[in-house]
Amino acid sequence: MKKTFAAIIILLFLQSCGYAPLHSKNQKMDFYIQSIDFDDGDRELSNFIKINLNNYFNKNTGKSFIINTTINYQKTILSKSTEGISEEYNLTSAISFQVNFENINKIINITETSQMNNFSDEFKEREIERTIKKNMARSIVSKLLLQLTRFDAS
């Protein structure tokens, strides 16, 4: 009984279902970003986007993209206390990527939103907003890469 139970457990561990993450390192990306330019916008968010795209610059294999980017980042007040102090913010980043591939232009628009509470400590509030921007940049880059893998010149 113990031997059959052990054999079943071993078989379960040895079999795999073939799961692989969407952006795993095994996935071959047949493109690279020749250049990316940022127009006026939130500099911190643009730096986070550049950092997340570093692996896709100047590989010189596959399709070559030239990207111009416009960032519109807004921090708006969602609610105020009875004293008029802001309690909650809505952080919105609307990014427009103008992608050029073999003289074909395509515009990719990506919008990310998040909510943040107000903190009495301004330093803590800035750090949390910075973390939210990092997460937004990571999400924006993954959506952009998905669009670039689907990009077709026809």
N, C-alpha and C positions, 0 to 999 in steps of 0.2 A: 504494500500500500504506500509506504514511504517512498519507494523507488519510482513508482508511477507518478506520484504527486511531484516529486523533484524533477522528473522528466518533463512534465507538463509546464512547470514553472520555467525551466530552462528554455523550452521551446517558445514560450511567450516572450521571454526576454530577447531571444535571438531574432524573432520576426519583427519587422518594422512595417509601418503602414505607408511609408514613402512620403511622409510629411517633410516639406522643406519650406522655410520662411520665404516670403515673397521677394525680399531683397537680400537673399543669402549670397555669400561670396561665390557660391558655385554657379550663380546665374551670370551668363556672359552678357555684358553690356557692350554692344557694338557701336558705340558713339563716344565722342568726347566734346567738351566745351572748349572751343578755340578762345573765346573771350566773353566776358560778361561785364557790362557797364551798368552802373546805378546812377539814375538821375537823382535830383534832390529828393530827400525822404529821410526816414529815420535811419541814422547812421549805425546805431547799435544793431538794429534788425538786419540791415544789409551786411554788416560784418559777420553775424551769425549765419546768414545764408551762404556767404562766401566760404566760411569755415566748413560747412556741411557739404559744399560742392568741390572741395579741394581734390578729392580723389578722381574727379572727372575732367581735370584740366590737362591739356597737352599730352594725351596718350598717343595721338596720331594714328589711331586705328579706328576704322569704321566711319560713320557719319560725323561730320563736323558742324557744330552749331555756334552761331554768334548770337548772343542774347543781350538785349537792352531791357533794363528793368526800371519800373517806376513803383515806388512804395508810398502808400498813403496809410499812415498809422495814426489812430485817434484814441484818446483816452477821454471818455465821456462819463459824466456823473449819472448814475442810475437812481440813487436815492439819497436823501438828506435827512438828518435828524431834525427834531423840532427847533433846535438851536441854529439850524442852517449849516451844520457841519456835514460834509460828504461822508456817507457810510459805505457806499458800494460804487465801483467803477465798472464800465464795460470797455474792454480793450479790443479794438478792431484793427486788423491789418488787411488792407486790400492791395494786392500786388498784381501788376500787369507785366507779363514777360512777352516781349516782342522777339520771337525766335526767327532767325534767318538761317535757312538751309538751302544751299544751291540756288540762291536768288529767289527763293520762295519765302514769303513772310507769313507768319501765323502768330496770332495773339492768344496767349493763355492767361486767363484771369483766375486768380486764386484768392479766396477770402477766408480768414480765420478770425474767430471771436472767442473771447474768454472773459470771465468776470473775476473781479478781485475786490476784496474788502479793504476798507481804509484802516490804516494802523496809526496809532499815536506816534510811534517811532518812525520818522521819515526814512532813516537808513534801512530799516527792515522792509518798509514798503517799496523802496527802490530795488532792493535785492529780490523781492518776490516778483516785481514787475520784470526785472531782468531775466529771472528764471522762466516766466511765462513767455517772454520774447524768444528765449532759446527753444522752448518747446514748440512755439509757433513756427520758427524757422525750420526746425526738423520736420514738422508736418508739411510745410510748404515745399520743401526740397523733395520730400518723398512723392508728393503729388506732381511736382514738375518732372521728376525723373520718370514717373509712370507715363506722363504725356509725351516725353521725349522718346521713350521706347516704342510708342505707338505712332510716332511721327512718320509720315510717308510723303514723298515728294509729289505723288500724283494727285 
